Amino acid sequence: MSQLAVRRAVLEDAPAIGAVHVASWRSAYPGILPDGYLAGLSVEREAAGYAASIRIGEGVFVATSGTPGRVVGFTTARRARIGAPAQGEIQTLYLLDDYREIGGGRKLISHAGAYLAALGCQSAFLWVLRDNSSRFFYDHLGGVQDRETGIHWAGVPLIQVAYVWDPIETLWDGA
């Protein structure tokens, strides 16, 4: 497996980002979200949403592998909404299963943190489902569990946990 590189996403990456999103959800959420919901995820619909984010200049970064650089993961980040537990939010962080545990998640989250710091954010956070088995990754990166809240997704009540890095530099210190 070749080394992973991280770069800012371009519009042409949107279909691959959509495919990584769908594959990641189908891998991470069986038994958490309904099978019918996971089966109904659409690469095209997800790609359209990410294309819109890229067009407006939000922080979308991709991890690539090989030549010419197959997209195998991505992250998105933006300023947090008012009332959030930090100033910047990492909205997504997904990698294909075969590319986990080789440093791609760390590289992606570092790029997201640096992007947020460049926007003037002094702290960052993300939400992760409490039942997500990959949650340990954020503990390992030094994220502090700040709060839990209930949400409904696909008709299922779930608990999500906010992980916070304050100051924001602790995000890439752990990565």
C-alpha positions as CSV (number, residue, x, y, z in Angstrom):
1,M,0.0,0.0,0.0
2,S,1.4,3.4,-1.0
3,Q,1.9,6.3,1.3
4,L,-1.0,8.6,1.9
5,A,-0.9,12.3,0.8
6,V,-3.4,14.9,1.9
7,R,-4.5,17.9,-0.1
8,R,-7.3,20.4,-0.5
9,A,-10.2,18.9,-2.4
10,V,-11.1,20.1,-5.9
11,L,-14.5,19.8,-7.5
12,E,-13.5,16.7,-9.5
13,D,-13.0,14.9,-6.2
14,A,-16.6,15.1,-5.2
15,P,-17.7,11.7,-6.7
16,A,-14.9,9.9,-5.0
17,I,-15.6,11.7,-1.7
18,G,-19.3,10.6,-2.0
19,A,-18.1,7.0,-2.6
20,V,-15.9,7.1,0.5
21,H,-18.7,8.6,2.6
22,V,-21.2,5.8,1.6
23,A,-18.6,3.0,2.0
24,S,-17.5,4.4,5.4
25,W,-21.1,4.6,6.7
26,R,-21.9,1.1,5.5
27,S,-18.9,-0.2,7.3
28,A,-19.2,1.8,10.5
29,Y,-22.9,1.9,11.2
30,P,-24.4,-1.7,10.8
31,G,-26.3,-2.4,13.9
32,I,-26.4,1.3,14.7
33,L,-28.4,2.6,11.8
34,P,-31.1,0.6,10.0
35,D,-29.9,-1.7,7.2
36,G,-32.4,-0.2,4.8
37,Y,-31.1,3.3,5.4
38,L,-27.5,2.2,4.8
39,A,-28.5,0.4,1.7
40,G,-30.3,3.5,0.4
41,L,-27.3,5.8,0.7
42,S,-26.5,7.4,-2.6
43,V,-23.0,8.2,-3.8
44,E,-24.4,10.8,-6.2
45,R,-26.4,12.6,-3.5
46,E,-23.4,12.7,-1.1
47,A,-21.2,13.8,-4.0
48,A,-23.5,16.7,-4.7
49,G,-23.4,17.9,-1.1
50,Y,-19.6,17.8,-1.0
51,A,-19.4,19.5,-4.4
52,A,-21.4,22.4,-2.9
53,S,-19.0,22.6,0.0
54,I,-16.0,22.6,-2.3
55,R,-17.6,25.3,-4.5
56,I,-18.2,27.7,-1.6
57,G,-14.6,27.2,-0.3
58,E,-15.3,25.2,2.9
59,G,-12.4,23.2,4.3
60,V,-12.6,19.9,2.4
61,F,-9.4,17.8,2.4
62,V,-8.8,14.4,0.8
63,A,-6.3,11.7,1.5
64,T,-5.0,10.0,-1.6
65,S,-3.1,6.9,-2.3
66,G,-1.1,5.8,-5.3
67,T,-0.7,7.4,-8.7
68,P,-2.7,9.3,-9.9
69,G,-3.9,9.7,-6.3
70,R,-7.0,7.7,-5.6
71,V,-9.2,9.4,-2.9
72,V,-9.3,7.0,0.0
73,G,-10.5,9.4,2.8
74,F,-11.6,12.9,3.5
75,T,-12.4,15.5,6.2
76,T,-14.5,18.6,6.3
77,A,-14.2,21.6,8.7
78,R,-15.7,25.0,9.2
79,R,-16.3,27.6,11.9
80,A,-18.7,26.3,14.5
81,R,-22.2,27.5,15.0
82,I,-23.0,29.7,18.0
83,G,-23.4,27.7,21.2
84,A,-21.0,24.9,20.0
85,P,-18.4,23.6,22.5
86,A,-15.5,25.2,20.4
87,Q,-14.9,27.8,17.7
88,G,-14.1,25.4,14.9
89,E,-15.9,22.1,13.9
90,I,-14.5,19.1,12.2
91,Q,-17.7,17.9,10.5
92,T,-16.5,14.7,8.9
93,L,-13.5,12.3,9.0
94,Y,-13.8,9.2,6.9
95,L,-11.3,6.7,5.5
96,L,-11.9,3.5,3.6
97,D,-11.3,0.4,5.8
98,D,-8.1,-0.7,4.0
99,Y,-6.5,2.7,4.8
100,R,-7.2,2.9,8.5
101,E,-4.5,2.7,11.1
102,I,-1.7,3.8,8.7
103,G,-1.7,7.5,9.6
104,G,-4.3,8.9,7.2
105,G,-6.8,9.9,9.9
106,R,-4.0,11.8,11.8
107,K,-3.0,13.6,8.6
108,L,-6.5,14.5,7.7
109,I,-7.4,15.8,11.2
110,S,-4.2,17.8,11.3
111,H,-5.0,19.5,8.0
112,A,-8.6,20.3,9.3
113,G,-7.1,21.7,12.5
114,A,-4.6,23.9,10.7
115,Y,-7.4,25.1,8.4
116,L,-9.5,26.1,11.4
117,A,-6.5,27.8,13.1
118,A,-5.9,29.8,9.9
119,L,-9.6,31.0,10.2
120,G,-8.8,32.2,13.7
121,C,-10.3,29.4,15.6
122,Q,-8.6,28.8,18.9
123,S,-10.4,25.5,19.7
124,A,-12.0,22.7,17.7
125,F,-14.5,19.9,18.3
126,L,-16.3,17.1,16.5
127,W,-19.3,14.9,17.2
128,V,-19.0,11.1,17.1
129,L,-21.7,8.6,17.8
130,R,-21.1,7.0,21.2
131,D,-21.6,3.6,19.7
132,N,-19.1,4.1,16.9
133,S,-16.3,1.6,17.5
134,S,-13.7,4.1,16.1
135,R,-14.4,6.6,18.8
136,F,-11.1,5.5,20.6
137,F,-9.2,7.4,17.8
138,Y,-10.3,10.7,19.2
139,D,-9.3,9.7,22.8
140,H,-5.9,8.7,21.4
141,L,-5.6,12.2,19.7
142,G,-6.1,13.9,23.1
143,G,-9.7,14.9,22.5
144,V,-11.6,15.7,25.7
145,Q,-15.1,14.4,26.0
146,D,-17.1,17.6,26.6
147,R,-20.8,16.6,26.4
148,E,-23.3,14.1,25.1
149,T,-26.5,14.8,23.4
150,G,-29.4,12.8,22.0
151,I,-30.2,12.9,18.3
152,H,-32.5,11.0,15.9
153,W,-31.0,9.7,12.6
154,A,-32.9,7.5,10.2
155,G,-35.6,7.2,12.9
156,V,-33.2,5.8,15.5
157,P,-32.5,7.6,18.8
158,L,-28.7,7.9,19.2
159,I,-26.2,9.5,21.6
160,Q,-23.4,11.6,20.2
161,V,-20.3,12.7,22.1
162,A,-18.5,16.0,21.5
163,Y,-14.7,15.8,21.6
164,V,-12.9,19.1,22.1
165,W,-9.3,20.2,21.5
166,D,-8.6,23.5,23.4
167,P,-6.3,25.0,22.6
168,I,-6.6,24.0,19.0
169,E,-2.8,23.2,18.9
170,T,-3.5,20.1,21.0
171,L,-5.2,18.6,18.0
172,W,-2.1,18.3,15.9
173,D,0.1,17.8,18.9
174,G,-1.7,14.5,19.4
175,A,-1.7,13.7,15.7
